[in-house]
């Protein structure tokens, strides 16, 4: 009785059918690859966020130090007022460099986040298909189910293409804030040296 029952078990049916067995092996390998890519993307995302934090810290540290140095000048003279464009220009160039680096890293973070989300969705779809194969056994229709997986992936691509309208994001506000701080530092440089 037990041997007859085990012969009808879906996993036993898969083991005796070469196409289903091969498909399950292939999906297990692909699932392992997806899990590795997800782990790699999560690590890259974490490192990018650390680099962003370092850039923010360096940006504000640079401006604090430059303002402290300007405040430490004992008596600003007319000559220092006439040459106030030099520290202002240096401050603005460094600020624009920091802003570019911050913007670049936030774009990288956003891109990695989208890739990570896509990999997770792919992993879930593949997991559902593997579970369906394990549950149905030989009754699993290879053409129908694999086409369903492909359709799900293509629908995701179509949905992405349809929702491609650019909106203001937190990255834009961070860039705007950093630019405003840079302009404020340029104005304060002029006020300190000419005040």
C-alpha positions in Angstrom: 0.0 0.0 0.0 2.8 2.4 0.9 4.8 1.7 -2.3 1.7 2.3 -4.4 1.0 5.5 -2.6 4.7 6.6 -3.0 4.5 5.9 -6.7 1.7 8.4 -7.0 3.5 11.1 -5.0 4.3 14.1 -7.2 8.0 14.1 -6.3 8.3 10.5 -7.3 6.6 11.2 -10.6 9.0 14.1 -11.2 11.9 11.8 -10.5 10.7 9.3 -13.1 10.0 11.9 -15.8 13.2 13.3 -17.3 11.7 16.6 -18.6 10.1 17.5 -15.3 13.2 16.4 -13.4 15.4 18.5 -15.6 13.1 21.5 -15.2 13.1 21.2 -11.4 16.9 21.0 -11.4 17.2 24.0 -13.6 14.8 26.0 -11.5 16.7 25.0 -8.3 19.9 26.3 -9.8 18.2 29.5 -11.0 16.7 29.9 -7.6 20.1 29.6 -6.0 21.5 32.2 -8.5 18.7 34.6 -7.7 19.3 34.2 -3.9 23.0 35.0 -4.5 22.2 38.0 -6.7 19.8 39.3 -4.0 22.5 38.9 -1.3 25.0 40.7 -3.5 22.6 43.6 -4.3 21.7 44.0 -0.6 25.4 44.2 0.2 26.0 46.7 -2.6 23.0 48.8 -1.4 24.3 48.8 2.2 27.8 49.9 1.0 26.3 52.7 -1.2 24.3 53.9 1.8 27.4 54.0 3.9 29.2 56.0 1.2 26.3 58.4 1.0 26.5 59.0 4.8 30.2 59.6 4.5 29.6 62.2 1.7 27.0 64.0 3.7 29.3 64.1 6.7 32.2 65.4 4.6 30.0 68.0 2.9 29.0 69.5 6.3 32.4 69.1 7.8 34.0 71.0 4.9 31.6 73.9 5.2 31.9 74.0 9.0 35.7 74.0 8.8 35.7 76.7 6.1 33.4 78.9 8.1 35.4 78.4 11.3 38.6 79.4 9.5 36.9 82.5 8.1 35.6 83.5 11.6 39.1 83.1 13.0 40.4 85.9 10.9 41.1 88.7 13.5 40.4 91.9 11.5 39.2 91.5 7.9 40.6 94.3 5.7 39.6 96.0 2.5 42.0 93.8 0.6 40.4 90.6 2.0 37.0 92.0 1.0 38.2 92.6 -2.6 39.5 89.1 -2.7 36.5 87.5 -1.1 35.7 85.9 -4.5 38.6 83.5 -4.1 37.3 81.6 -1.0 33.7 81.9 -2.4 34.7 80.3 -5.7 36.7 77.6 -4.0 33.7 76.9 -1.7 31.3 76.8 -4.6 33.5 74.5 -6.7 34.0 72.1 -3.8 30.3 72.2 -3.0 29.3 71.4 -6.6 31.7 68.5 -6.5 30.1 67.2 -3.3 26.6 67.7 -4.7 27.5 65.8 -7.9 28.9 62.9 -5.9 25.9 62.8 -3.6 23.5 62.9 -6.6 25.5 60.2 -8.3 25.4 57.9 -5.3 21.7 58.5 -4.7 21.1 57.5 -8.3 23.2 54.4 -7.8 21.2 53.6 -4.6 17.9 54.0 -6.4 19.1 51.8 -9.3 20.3 49.1 -6.9 17.0 49.3 -5.1 15.0 48.7 -8.3 17.3 45.8 -9.3 16.9 44.3 -5.8 13.1 44.5 -6.0 13.1 42.9 -9.4 15.3 40.0 -8.3 13.0 39.5 -5.3 9.9 39.4 -7.5 11.7 37.0 -9.9 12.6 34.8 -6.9 8.9 34.7 -5.8 7.6 33.9 -9.2 10.2 31.1 -9.6 9.3 29.8 -6.1 5.6 29.7 -7.0 6.4 27.7 -10.2 8.6 25.3 -8.3 6.0 24.8 -5.6 3.4 24.2 -8.3 5.6 21.6 -10.0 6.3 19.8 -6.7 2.6 19.8 -5.9 1.3 18.6 -9.3 4.0 16.3 -10.4 3.4 14.9 -13.9 0.1 16.8 -14.2 2.2 20.0 -14.3 1.7 21.3 -17.9 5.2 22.5 -19.0 4.1 24.8 -21.8 1.2 26.4 -19.9 3.1 27.0 -16.6 6.4 28.2 -18.2 4.4 30.6 -20.5 2.6 31.9 -17.4 6.0 32.6 -15.8 7.1 34.4 -19.0 3.9 36.4 -19.2 4.3 37.5 -15.5 7.8 38.8 -16.3 6.7 40.6 -19.5 3.7 42.2 -17.7 6.2 43.6 -15.1 8.2 45.1 -18.0 5.1 46.6 -19.6 4.0 48.1 -16.2 7.4 49.6 -15.8 7.3 51.2 -19.2 3.8 52.6 -18.6 4.7 54.2 -15.2 7.8 56.1 -16.4 6.7 59.6 -15.4 9.4 61.4 -13.4 8.3 62.9 -10.2 10.1 64.9 -7.4 11.8 62.5 -5.0 13.7 62.8 -1.8 16.9 62.8 -3.8 15.8 66.0 -5.5 15.1 67.7 -2.2 18.5 66.6 -0.8 20.3 68.0 -3.9 18.3 71.3 -3.5 19.1 71.5 0.2 22.8 70.9 -0.4 22.8 73.6 -3.1 21.0 76.0 -0.7 23.6 75.3 2.0 26.4 76.0 -0.5 24.9 79.3 -1.5 24.4 80.3 2.1 28.1 79.5 2.8 29.1 81.7 -0.2 27.0 84.6 1.1 28.4 84.1 4.7 31.9 84.1 3.3 31.3 87.5 1.7 29.6 88.9 4.8 32.5 87.6 7.1 35.3 89.0 4.9 33.6 92.3 4.1 31.7 92.8 7.4 
